[in-house]
Amino acid sequence: MVAARARLAWAFTWLPGAVVLACAGMVALAALDDFAWWQVLPVIGALVPFLACQAANPPPPRWPHTAFLTAAGQLLLGAIPAYGVAAATAAGPALPLFLIAWIGLIASIPLARGALKALMSPLTPDLGATPLTLRFGVRTAIERADTITTGVTLGLTHLVAHARRHAAYSRGNPTEIAVPLGEILGVRPVVLPAMLPWLSLSDGTRLLATAGPAVELATRSGEFLIPTDDAALLTELIARRCAFAGQTR
């Protein structure tokens, strides 16, 4: 997790912060000859994506996307206009500062991907005590051949089991069961001896939980099963996330 945090700090804080300073430097070089108030606009243009990145809390799978949007936004709104301001009187001294924005665009995405890989491979129970959204695959079978994706998402407030059929020219018909973490009374790993009904799509297609490891949730509305080969890990993650969510409410 330390390696992931270091890479994420570079992708989301240090590189975007350096671009803001580089834009300020280019504007300062231009201001040595003649200053006008509008010359600070590129600095603001670079600062807005930086602040938006700091305020965002994207789930880990969105880290590379967020890093790209931040770097591209700073380049288009900040660095390119700032270099345009400085080019007339200080093109040479401003060029190294302009290149910092390109370095940020090129380096931030691999850094964010590296942070994602370091954090999520492998998953550890410690991630339960974080606000990160975690996704798990589940073990299911269907009554007839079809293309259906299933999974479980563990967020800060809910655990969501979801399934969706993939159809041509359609987003499918998703089905979700959301369990508020505050309603979970207990969680434990179990072993399913045989196939059991799990979810049903809106068209009546039944998904079956196959035999093997599973997580059993005791909630105020009853029991709910999550068929997964990572039952022990998911049990620990849910328990820690429930405790963490209770502390942050």
Stockholm file with secondary structure:
# STOCKHOLM 1.0

chainA/1-249         MVAARARLAWAFTWLPGAVVLACAGMVALAALDDFAWWQVLPVIGALVPFLACQAANPPPPRWPHTAFLTAAGQLLLGAIPAYGVAAATAAGPALPLFLIAWIGLIASIPLARGALKALMSPLTPDLGATPLTLRFGVRTAIERADTITTGVTLGLTHLVAHARRHAAYSRGNPTEIAVPLGEILGVRPVVLPAMLPWLSLSDGTRLLATAGPAVELATRSGEFLIPTDDAALLTELIARRCAFAGQTR
#=GR chainA/1-249 SS CHHHHHHHHIIIIIHHHHHHHHHHHHHHHHHTTCCCGGGGHHHHHHHHHHHHHHHCCCCGGGHHHHHHHHHHHHIIIIIHHHHHHHHHHHHHHHHHHHHHHHHHHHHHHHHHHHHHHHHHSSCCGGGGGSSCCEEECCCEEESSCCCEEEEEEECSSEEEEEEEECBTTBCCCCEEEEEEGGGEEEEEEEEESSCEEEEECTTSCEEEECSEEEEEEEETTEEEEEECTTHHHHHHHHHHHHHHHHHHC
#=GC SS_cons         CHHHHHHHHIIIIIHHHHHHHHHHHHHHHHHTTCCCGGGGHHHHHHHHHHHHHHHCCCCGGGHHHHHHHHHHHHIIIIIHHHHHHHHHHHHHHHHHHHHHHHHHHHHHHHHHHHHHHHHHSSCCGGGGGSSCCEEECCCEEESSCCCEEEEEEECSSEEEEEEEECBTTBCCCCEEEEEEGGGEEEEEEEEESSCEEEEECTTSCEEEECSEEEEEEEETTEEEEEECTTHHHHHHHHHHHHHHHHHHC
//
